Amino acid sequence: MGLELANLIGMARAAAKGKSRSPDVAAFMLDPVPKLEALARELEERRYAPGSARAFVIHEPKRRLIAALPFRDRVVQHLLIDASMPALERWFAPQSYACRTGKGTHRALRRAAELHRGFAWVLRIDLAKFFPSIDHDMLLGIIRPRTPCELRWLAERIVRAGGPCEQVALHFPGDDLLAPHQRPHGLPIGNLTSQVWANAMLTPVDHMLASQLGLGTFVRYCDDILVYADDRVRLERAWARIEERCASLRLRLHPRKCRLHRTTEPVAFLGFVLQRVDASVRVSLRAENVRSFRRRAGGLLQTRPLDASLVVACVRSWLAHARHGHTASLRHRELELLGLCD
C-alpha cells in the first residue's frame, strides 16, 4: 500500500515543495518521522479522517473560495494520487492537459494554437460552477475502479468529507424538489485530489468526443474545452451531445460562455486570446491578466520596506507566462511602466 516510512517521507517532501515558507509545513518538516509514523498507523487501521480546512477567498482571475488543508492531509492526498495515477493515466484521453506530467496549461495553449490555425470553426465549452457541482456518487463511480483496492476506502472518505465549497443547487431530469439538497456534491478548490478528480470527472466527455463523434480535434484543460472542425453543423450537434453527457454526470454547461466561434474571431482560453489571421494565429494575453499583474507588482513596489525578492519572483513569473503569447512589445511596455526597464 505504500505506507513504508521512506515512501511517506517522499510524499511529505512532494507536498512541501514550493511551500517552505508556510509555518504549518515548516513545523511538520522540522521533525517529520514521528508524525508520519502516527499517520501510517492511522491509515493502516483505517482510522484516518481528514482535518478541517482553512477557507479563504481569492479574486484573481475571478472570485473563488479556496480550501487549505492541514499539511498531514496534503501528505495523504499525495500518497493516494501517487498510487492512483498509473490507472488514471491509462484512462485519460491525450487531449486532456490538466494535472498531468508533461502536459499543463502552456502545452494545452500550444496545441490549441495549432488546431486554431487549421480549422474554420471552434466550439468553446465551459461548465457552470464546476467544482461546487461535482456529485459525490457520480465521482466515486468514476474514480473507484481506477483507485487501488486497498485505498478505495480512503478515496471515499476524502470525497465524503467535502470541505469549504460554494453552495449550488442544480436540478436535472428526474429530480424531485429536494434532490439537489439530498445528493452530496462539491469538491473544495485547492486540494490535489480535487484537481485530479475534476479532470477525471470529464474524461467520459473526452472519450465520447473522440470515439463516438470522431472529433479528436479538441483540447481540454479541466472544464475549459475547445473543439475544432470545418463544419459548423457538426459542432452544433457535438454541443448538444456534450450537454446531454454532462447532464448525465449531473453537470451543467455555462449558459453564456459556451458558444461557436469562427477561428478568425477572438477566442479566450487559459488566460490568453487566440485569433487566426490569414495562415497564422495571434496569441495575446487577456486584458484582465495584464491589469492583475500591474496591481500585484505595483503593490509590491510600494511596500516598505521593499522586499526585492518578492518583486523579482512576481515579475519573473508573469514574464514566463506572458512569453507563451505574442507579447514582446507588451512585456517591454509593462516593465517600463513599473520602472523596471532601462
C-alpha positions in Angstrom: 0.0 0.0 0.0 3.0 2.3 0.0 2.8 3.0 3.8 6.5 2.4 4.4 8.1 5.3 6.2 10.5 6.1 3.3 7.6 6.4 0.9 5.6 8.7 3.3 8.7 10.9 3.7 8.8 11.1 -0.1 5.2 12.1 -0.2 5.8 14.7 2.5 8.6 16.2 0.5 6.5 16.4 -2.6 3.7 18.1 -0.6 6.1 20.6 0.9 7.7 21.5 -2.5 7.4 25.3 -3.0 5.7 25.8 0.4 8.8 26.1 2.7 7.7 29.5 4.0 4.4 28.1 5.4 4.6 27.8 9.2 2.4 24.7 9.0 4.8 23.0 6.6 7.9 24.1 8.4 6.7 22.8 11.7 5.8 19.4 10.2 9.0 19.0 8.3 11.2 20.0 11.3 10.7 16.6 12.8 8.5 14.6 10.3 9.3 11.0 11.4 7.1 10.7 14.5 4.2 12.4 12.7 4.5 10.2 9.7 4.7 7.1 11.8 1.5 8.1 13.6 -0.1 8.9 10.2 0.9 5.5 8.8 -0.7 3.7 11.8 -4.0 5.7 11.2 -4.0 4.7 7.6 -3.2 1.0 8.2 -6.0 0.8 10.8 -8.3 2.9 8.6 -8.8 5.4 11.4 -7.7 8.4 9.3 -10.1 11.2 8.8 -9.4 14.5 7.0 -8.9 17.5 9.2 -10.7 20.9 8.9 -9.6 23.0 6.0 -8.9 26.8 6.3 -11.2 28.7 3.9 -10.2 31.9 2.2 -11.3 33.8 -0.9 -9.2 34.9 -3.9 -10.3 37.4 -6.5 -7.9 36.7 -9.3 -8.7 35.7 -12.0 -12.2 35.5 -10.6 -13.7 35.2 -7.1 -13.2 31.7 -5.7 -13.5 30.0 -2.3 -10.2 28.1 -1.6 -9.7 25.4 0.9 -6.2 25.0 2.6 -5.9 21.6 4.3 -3.6 20.8 7.2 -0.2 19.6 5.9 -0.7 16.0 7.1 -3.8 15.8 4.9 -1.9 17.0 1.9 0.6 14.2 2.5 -2.2 11.7 2.5 -3.6 13.2 -0.7 -0.2 12.9 -2.4 0.0 9.3 -1.3 -3.4 8.5 -2.7 -2.9 10.3 -6.0 0.6 8.8 -6.5 -0.9 5.3 -6.1 -3.9 6.1 -8.4 -2.2 8.0 -11.3 -0.9 5.0 -13.3 -4.5 3.7 -13.8 -5.9 7.2 -14.3 -3.2 8.0 -16.9 -4.0 4.9 -18.9 -7.7 6.0 -19.0 -7.2 9.8 -19.6 -7.5 11.0 -23.2 -4.4 12.5 -24.8 -6.4 15.7 -25.4 -6.7 16.3 -21.6 -3.9 18.6 -20.2 -4.7 19.3 -16.5 -2.7 17.8 -13.6 -0.6 15.5 -15.8 3.1 15.1 -16.1 4.4 16.6 -19.4 1.1 18.4 -20.0 -0.1 21.7 -18.4 -1.6 25.0 -19.4 1.1 26.1 -21.8 1.2 22.9 -23.7 -2.6 23.0 -23.9 -2.3 26.5 -25.3 0.3 25.5 -27.8 -1.9 22.6 -29.0 -5.0 24.9 -29.2 -3.0 27.4 -31.4 -2.0 24.5 -33.7 -5.7 23.5 -34.1 -6.8 27.1 -34.4 -4.6 27.5 -37.4 -6.1 24.6 -39.3 -9.9 24.9 -38.8 -12.6 27.3 -39.6 -14.8 26.8 -36.5 -14.2 26.3 -32.8 -16.8 25.3 -30.2 -15.9 26.7 -26.8 -17.3 24.8 -23.8 -17.2 25.8 -20.2 -19.1 24.4 -17.2 -21.2 26.3 -14.7 -19.9 26.1 -11.1 -17.9 23.0 -12.0 -16.1 22.2 -8.7 -19.1 23.0 -6.5 -21.4 20.9 -8.7 -19.5 17.7 -8.8 -21.8 14.9 -7.4 -20.1 12.6 -4.9 -21.8 9.4 -6.0 -21.0 10.2 -9.7 -17.4 10.9 -8.9 -16.9 7.8 -6.8 -18.4 5.7 -9.6 -15.7 7.1 -11.9 -12.6 7.0 -9.7 -13.3 3.8 -7.7 -12.3 1.4 -10.5 -9.1 3.4 -11.0 -8.1 3.5 -7.4 -6.1 0.7 -5.8 -8.4 -1.7 -4.0 -6.7 -1.2 -0.7 -7.1 2.6 -0.9 -10.7 2.9 -2.1 -11.9 3.4 1.5 -9.5 6.4 1.7 -10.8 7.9 -1.6 -14.4 7.6 -0.4 -13.5 9.2 3.0 -11.9 12.2 1.3 -14.8 12.7 -1.1 -17.4 12.3 1.6 -15.5 14.7 3.9 -16.2 17.5 1.5 -14.9 20.9 2.6 -15.4 24.6 2.1 -17.3 25.0 -1.1 -19.7 27.4 -2.8 -23.3 26.3 -2.5 -25.1 25.4 -5.6 -28.5 23.6 -6.2 -29.0 22.3 -9.7 -31.9 20.2 -10.9 -31.7 17.6 -13.6 -34.3 15.5 -15.4 -36.0 13.0 -13.0 -35.1 15.0 -9.9 -37.7 15.9 -7.3 -37.6 19.2 -5.5 -35.2 18.0 -2.8 -32.8 16.0 -4.9 -30.1 18.8 -5.1 -30.1 19.1 -1.3 -30.1 15.3 -0.6 -27.3 14.4 -3.0 -23.9 15.4 -1.5 -21.9 17.4 -4.1 -18.9 19.8 -4.3 -15.2 19.4 -4.3 -13.1 22.0 -2.5 -10.8 24.0 -4.7 -7.2 23.9 -3.7 -6.8 20.2 -2.9 -4.6 17.9 -5.0 -7.4 15.2 -5.1 -9.9 17.8 -6.2 -7.8 18.8 -9.2 -7.0 15.3 -10.4 -10.6 14.0 -9.8 -12.1 17.0 -11.5 -10.0 16.1 -14.5 -11.3 12.5 -14.3 -14.9 13.7 -14.0 -14.9 14.9 -17.6 -12.9 12.1 -19.1 -16.2 10.4 -20.3 -16.8 13.5 -22.4 -13.3 13.2 -23.9 -13.9 9.7 -25.0 -17.4 10.5 -26.3 -15.9 13.3 -28.5 -13.0 11.2 -29.8 -14.6 7.7 -30.1 -18.3 8.2 -30.7 -18.3 11.6 -32.5 -15.0 11.2 -34.3 -13.9 14.7 -33.1 -10.5 14.1 -31.7 -9.6 17.7 -32.7 -10.1 19.2 -29.2 -8.2 20.4 -26.2 -9.4 20.2 -22.7 -7.9 21.8 -19.5 -10.2 20.8 -16.6 -13.6 22.2 -17.6 -12.3 24.5 -20.4 -12.8 22.8 -23.8 -12.1 23.9 -27.3 -13.5 21.6 -30.1 -12.4 22.2 -33.7 -14.0 21.4 -37.1 -14.6 23.0 -40.5 -18.3 22.0 -40.4 -20.4 24.3 -38.1 -23.4 21.9 -38.1 -21.2 19.1 -36.9 -20.1 21.2 -33.9 -23.6 22.2 -33.2 -24.5 18.6 -32.9 -21.5 17.9 -30.8 -22.6 20.8 -28.5 -25.9 19.1 -27.9 -24.3 15.7 -27.2 -21.8 17.3 -24.8 -24.7 18.9 -22.9 -26.5 15.6 -22.7 -23.4 13.8 -21.5 -22.7 16.4 -18.9 -26.3 16.3 -17.6 -25.9 12.5 -17.2 -23.0 13.3 -14.9 -25.1 16.0 -13.1 -23.1 18.8 -14.6 -24.4 21.9 -16.4 -22.8 23.9 -19.2 -22.3 27.6 -18.6 -25.2 29.4 -20.4 -23.1 32.4 -21.5 -19.6 31.1 -22.0 -20.4 28.2 -24.3 -20.6 29.3 -28.0 -19.5 28.7 -31.5 -16.8 31.0 -32.9 -15.1 31.4 -36.3 -11.4 30.9 -35.6 -10.9 34.4 -37.2 -12.7 35.8 -34.1 -11.0 36.3 -30.7 -11.5 33.2 -28.5 -10.4 33.2 -24.9 -8.6 30.1 -23.5 -6.5 29.7 -20.3 -5.8 33.4 -19.8 -4.9 34.1 -23.5 -6.9 35.0 -26.6 -6.5 33.1 -29.9 -7.3 34.6 -33.2 -6.5 33.2 -36.7 -5.1 35.9 -39.0 -4.5 34.5 -42.6 -2.3 31.5 -42.2 -1.1 32.2 -38.7 -2.6 32.5 -35.2 -2.1 35.5 -32.9 -1.9 34.6 -29.2 -2.3 37.6 -26.9 -2.8 38.0 -23.2 -6.3 38.8 -21.8 -6.6 42.3 -20.6 -7.6 41.1 -17.1 -4.2 39.3 -16.8 -2.3 42.5 -17.5 -4.3 44.5 -15.1 -3.8 41.9 -12.4 -0.1 41.9 -12.9 0.0 45.7 -12.7 -1.9 45.7 -9.4 0.2 42.9 -7.9 3.6 44.2 -9.0 2.7 47.8 -8.3 1.6 46.9 -4.8 4.8 45.1 -4.0 6.9 48.0 -5.3 5.0 50.4 -2.9 5.5 48.2 0.1 8.0 49.5 2.7 10.4 48.0 3.5 10.7 46.8 -0.1 11.2 43.1 -0.5 13.2 42.9 -3.7 13.0 39.1 -3.8 9.2 39.1 -3.9 9.2 41.7 -6.7 11.7 39.7 -8.7 9.6 36.5 -8.2 6.4 38.2 -9.3 7.9 39.8 -12.4 9.7 36.6 -13.5 6.6 34.5 -13.0 4.5 36.9 -15.1 7.2 37.2 -17.8 7.5 33.4 -18.1 3.7 33.1 -18.5 3.4 36.1 -20.9 6.2 34.7 -23.2 3.9 31.9 -24.3 2.0 34.6 -26.3 3.0 37.2 -28.9 3.7 39.7 -26.2 7.2 41.1 -26.7 6.1 44.8 -27.0 3.6 44.3 -24.2 6.2 42.9 -21.8 8.6 45.8 -22.6 5.9 48.3 -22.1 4.7 46.9 -18.7 8.3 46.8 -17.4 8.8 50.4 -18.5 5.6 51.5 -16.7 6.8 49.8 -13.5 10.2 51.5 -13.9 11.9 48.1 -14.2 13.3 48.6 -17.7 16.4 50.6 -18.8 
